[in-house]
Amino acid sequence: MAGRADDVEHQVATTAHVVEEFGRLDVLVNNTGVNLAAGPLLEAEARGAGKTFAINVLAALGWVRAARVAGLGEGGTVVNIASVAGLRPAGGIGLYGAPKAALLHLTGQLAHELAPAIRVNAVAPAVVRTRFADPLFEGKEESVAARYPLGRLGDPADVAAAVAFLAADNAARTAGQVLPGRRPDAERRCVSR
């Protein structure tokens, strides 16, 4: 079903459709993000900032509300896709990082409010090789990747694996947690025995 992530009618229709099609709703993954302005946060226009917060934070809250109405309940799971930019300031992407920080707080708050029936967690990847992140590594992928402990950028499959873990029964006692990616400025450490 096509629609905008922050459209409440789309949220309600989509979650109802899932229940109609599959008989139930067990997992919600909030994987929407926009960055409407690169550069210093103080230079971001109010309209763009408002839209970025609406899509990156308020839409996630709307999807959780719609999922609960559609039947996400006992044993259900919500996984929010945030960013390491929400864990700590980063140059040039402040308007992206600030709402992702709010999304991380929302994750903890919803985990508190919805437990024990619904578990809420987040994944906060670093740079992942996608069209969205192209400006962060395009033409310099090798040097950007070299700054990460594993020496490579993330792949969408890395994020999917983290989401699958948080949604699985193996994580049944995990709530309000964030699985962070590594920032490129993190120290490299090796352990040998």
LINQUI-V82998 format. One record per backbone hydrogen bond with DSSP energy under -0.5 kcal/mol. CO is the residue of the C=O (numbers start at 1). NH is the residue of the N-H. If there is no record, write none. Layout:
BEGIN
CO,NH + CO,NH
END
This chain:
BEGIN
4,7 + 6,8 + 7,11 + 8,12 + 9,13 + 10,14 + 11,15 + 12,16 + 13,17 + 14,18 + 15,19 + 16,20 + 17,21 + 18,22 + 19,23 + 26,77 + 28,30 + 28,79 + 29,31 + 30,81 + 39,94 + 40,43 + 41,44 + 45,49 + 46,50 + 47,51 + 48,52 + 49,53 + 50,54 + 51,55 + 52,56 + 53,57 + 53,58 + 54,59 + 57,61 + 58,62 + 59,63 + 60,64 + 61,65 + 62,66 + 63,67 + 64,68 + 65,69 + 66,70 + 67,71 + 67,72 + 68,71 + 73,76 + 76,119 + 77,28 + 78,121 + 79,30 + 80,82 + 80,123 + 83,86 + 84,87 + 84,88 + 90,93 + 92,39 + 93,96 + 93,97 + 94,98 + 95,99 + 96,100 + 97,101 + 98,102 + 99,103 + 100,104 + 101,105 + 102,106 + 103,107 + 104,108 + 105,109 + 106,110 + 107,111 + 108,112 + 109,113 + 110,114 + 111,115 + 114,117 + 114,118 + 117,75 + 117,76 + 119,78 + 120,176 + 121,80 + 122,179 + 123,82 + 124,181 + 125,84 + 127,154 + 128,130 + 130,134 + 131,134 + 133,136 + 133,137 + 134,137 + 134,138 + 137,140 + 140,144 + 141,145 + 142,146 + 143,147 + 144,147 + 145,148 + 148,151 + 154,129 + 155,158 + 155,159 + 156,160 + 157,161 + 158,162 + 159,163 + 160,164 + 161,165 + 162,166 + 163,167 + 164,168 + 165,168 + 168,171 + 169,172 + 171,174 + 173,175 + 177,122 + 178,180 + 179,124 + 183,186
END
